[in-house]
Amino acid sequence: MTHDHSQMPHTTPPVIILLALGSNTQYSTTMPRAQESLSARFKDIRFTRTIVSADVKNPDAAPYANCLCLSQTTMDREEVTRALHEIESACGNSRELRAKGQVLMDIDLLRYDDEILHAADWQRTYIKTLLSEL
C-alpha cells in the first residue's frame, strides 16, 4: 500500500529573527506599543531593555530610544518585513514625519535565520551593548 503525502500539510520549521527597534519621537508610548504588537505576532519573544543614545548619523538630532528583539517565526522574510512595516505604521510612522527627522518607530530586521542583514548596524555601540542581553 502506497501513501500519497502530497495532501499532508507542510509545516515550515521556525527560524530565528533579530529585530532592532528605534524611535526618536514619543518613544515612551511608541516603544511599548511596538513591543506589544510584536509580542502578538511572534512567539517566544524576548526584548532587551531600552537605551537612549545619540543619532548615529546626526549627533545634533533628537536622541533615539533603542531595543533589540529576538524571536522565532514560520513566516518567510517578505512576510516578516510586511508585518514590521504594518507595526511601524500603526505606531504613527510616516514618510512625511521622517522627512522632518521624526521617527516614531523604525524596526529593522537584523537577522533572518542564518542571513545577516544591515551589516553596518551590527557595529553600532548600542547594538553590541544590547546583544549581550539576549
C-alpha positions, 0 to 999 in steps of 0.5 A: 500500500502506497501513501500519497503525502502530497495532501499532508500539510507542510509545516515550515520549521521556525527560524530565528529573527533579530529585530532592532527597534528605534524611535526618536519621537514619543518613544515612551508610548511608541516603544511599548506599543511596538513591543506589544504588537510584536509580542502578538505576532511572534512567539517566544519573544524576548526584548532587551531593555531600552537605551537612549543614545545619540543619532548615529548619523546626526549627533545634533538630532533628537536622541533615539530610544533603542531595543533589540528583539529576538524571536522565532517565526514560520513566516518567510522574510517578505512576510516578516518585513510586511508585518514590521512595516504594518507595526511601524505604521500603526505606531504613527510612522510616516514618510512625511514625519521622517522627512522632518527627522521624526521617527516614531518607530523604525524596526529593522530586521537584523537577522533572518535565520542564518542571513545577516542583514544591515551589516553596518548596524551590527557595529553600532555601540548600542547594538553590541551593548544590547546583544549581550542581553539576549 
